Amino acid sequence: MGSATGATVADKAQEKLPSHTDVKDKDLNEVVDRYAPLVKRIAHHLLLRMPASVQIDDLIQSGMIGLLEAAKKYDVSKGASFETYAGIRIRGSMLDEVRKGDWAPRSVHRKSRKVAEAIKTIEARTGKDAKDQEIARELNIDLNAYYAILQDATGSRLFSFDDIMEGDDSAIELAAGELPGPCDGLQRDTFKDHLARAIDGLPDREKLVLALYYDEELNLKEIGEVIGVSESRVSQIHSQAAMRLRARLSDWS
């Protein structure tokens, strides 16, 4: 993204921010120049899990809002690096923008819940990972229809790893060094422990896709090249992993 484009998007983002600030315009311009590539990278990374209705420019603009908010609120004394703090704010701002539109129709939410319930039923009955064919059979649909559900669920807010690990306020506070109360912290840490164990228990391919996407930050095309499948299949595997985790964590409290 060129500096002119970055400045244009940043100007639009600036208009949406409150007018009161202790950060000088010069400082904000320097932040935009330096971290605009970070906003663009995060936007393209998230776009791959979003429906066609989500435009890259909209993500970048909302990401710029997050970047400027981070510049105004960052406190170096809290210990986290600015890039870490800004990255969380940028992702959170982008996800908030998509969440406002709640693009997924109710039918997508309903079908996604049914898939999670089917997975839970099969795994409780067999004690093994539910396979694609078994899930489709449990839902009384063919395999292609099941894959269509997975594709439709891509980016659905029903279960977002970004919400859990990056986009919510508790994660922002944690990165900034502002820890919540001990009970809240214990609950969050306990859930993260359950989530980590659930991820570790996923089928190898699903676990690999999550690791490549979230840890290595590869895009869907790159992941597909690593595991030898199409981008759409990577997206389906990601959705199925999310639904499997939803099923396995449904009784958590």
N, C-alpha and C positions, 0 to 999 in steps of 0.2 A: 504494500500500500504506500503510495507516494505521500510526501509530506503535505502537499496541497490537499489531497483527498482526506488525509488524516486531520488536517486543520478544519476542513469543512464539516466533517462529522463531529469533531470536537466542539466546534462552535454551536452546532445544533444541540449537542449534549449539554453544553454549558447553559443554554437557555432554559433547560428543564431543572436546573439546580437552584436551590435557595440563593438569594442574593447576598446574604450575610456570609462573610468568609474572612479568615485571617491569612489566607494564602494569596499572594500577589499573582496577577495575571501572567507576569513573566515566568514565575515559578511553574504555573500550570502549563504554559506553552512548552517549557523544558520537559515537563513530565510527559506531555503528549508526544513530543518528538522522540523521546527515549523509549517510551513503553507502548507506542502505537503498534509496533510489530507483535508485542505480546497479546494485545487485544485481538489482532487479526488472527494470530495462531489459535487462540482459544476459540474464537468464533468459528473458524473452519473445522476445528476438532468437534465442537458441539453440533455444527450443522449436519454432520454426517448421520446423526441420530434423529434429526428433525424431519417433519413432513415437508413436502414441496412448497407448502404455503409460507413457510418461514424463509425470509430473505436474508442473505448474508449481510446486507447493509443495515438491516434492522438490528441484527445481533451486534454488529460493530458499534452502532450508535448507542445501544444500551450498555455495551461493554465500556464505551468511553465515559458514560455516566458513572459507572462503577469505578473506573480509573480515577476520575476527578474527585469523586467522593473519598476514595482511598487517600488521595493526595492531601485532602483537607483534614481527614480524621487520623491519619497515621501518627503514631507516637513512638519514636525510636527507642524510648526508655522501656517499652514493653518487651523488647527482645527479638521479635520476629523481624525478618528482613522485609523491606518495602515490597520487593517483588512477590514474596510469599503472600503478604497481606493483600496486595493489589490483585493478585491472581484470584484470590478467594472472592474479593469484592466484584471483580469483573465477571466471573462465572455466575455469581449469585445474581447480579444485575441482569445478565442475559437470560437466566432461567426464570427470573421474575417476569420478564417481558413476555416470554413464551407462555408462562403459567397464566398470565392475565387473559390471554386469548383462549386458554383451555381448548385447543384445536380439536382434541379427540372427542368425537360424538359419544353419547352415552352407550351406544351399542358396543363401542370398542372397550370401554371400561367394563361393561357387563361380560363380554366374551373373555376378557383378560382374567377377570375374577373366576370364571368357570374353568379356564385352563389351570389356574393355580389350585383350585379345588380338586380338579381331576388328578393333578400331579400328587397332591397330598393323599388322596384316596388310594391311588396306585401304590405309592411308596409305603403307606401304612399297611397295605395288604400284602405286598411282596417283600418288603424290607430291602428293596433295591432301587436304584435310580430308574425313574420312569422313562421309557424310551418313546421316541416320536410316534411310532406306530401304536403303542399302548395308549398314549394320551389321546390320539385321534379316535381310537376305538372306544375309549371311555366316554368321549364326547359325542359318539355316534356320527362322526363326520369322516370324510376321506382325508388322506394325508395332505393333498393340495389345499384343501380348505383349512386345515390346521396351520399350514405354513402361511396362508393368507392372513390368518389371525395374528400370527407372530409379526408379520410384516406391518400390519395395520397398527400394532402396538408399539412400534418403534418410536422412541421419544415420549411415550405416554408418561404422564406424571403419576400414574398409579404406584410406580416404584422406581425411584430415581436414585442411583448411587451418588450422583452429584449433590442431591438434596441432603443425603446423609453425611457424606464425607466433606463436602465443600460449600454448599450453597446456603446452609442455614445460619442463623445468628450465633448459635453455640460454637460452630466451627470458626466463625470469624472472631469471636471472643477468645477462643482458645489460641488461635494464631497470633492474636494481639497481646496475649498474656493476661487477659481479663477473665479469669475463671469464674464460673457461676458458683452457687452454694454447694456445699459438700454432698447433699442428697442428689442434686441435679447432676453433679459430676459423676457420682457413683452410678446413677442410672444410665448416663450416657456411656460410661466406660463398660458397664455390664453389657449394654446392647452391642457396642462395638466388638466385644469379645464374642458374643453370640454370632454376630455377623461374620467375623473373621473365621470362626469355626465352620459356619455354614458355607462360606466361599471355599474353604479348604476341602469340604466334602462334596463339592460339585464334580460332575464328570470331567475328565481331563480336558476335553476340547472346550467346554464352557469356561473352565477355570483359566485355560490358556488365553482365550479371547479376552476375558476380563483383564488379565495381567498385561496383555499386549496393548489394550486400549487405555487402561487407567494408569498402569505403572510405566510402560514404555511410551505411551502417548502416540501410538501408531494410528493412522486412519484406517477406515474399513478396507480400502484397496490394498494397503500394505499388509494388513492382517490376513486378507484373502490370499495374498501371494505367499505368506509364511505357511499357512495351513492348507493351501491348495484348493480353495473354494472361491465362489463368486462373492462380490460385495454384498449382494442381497442375502446370501446364505450366512455371511458373518453377522449381518443385522438380525437375522432370525435366531441365530445361536445366542446373540446378546439378549434378545427379548426373552428367549426361553430360560436363560440363566436367571434373569430378573424374576420371572414368574416362579421358577423353582425355589429361589430364595424367599420369595413372598410366601410360598406354601410352607416352607420349612420354618419360617419365623412367625407364622400366623398366631401361634399360641404364646409368643413371647410377651411378657409384661414386666 
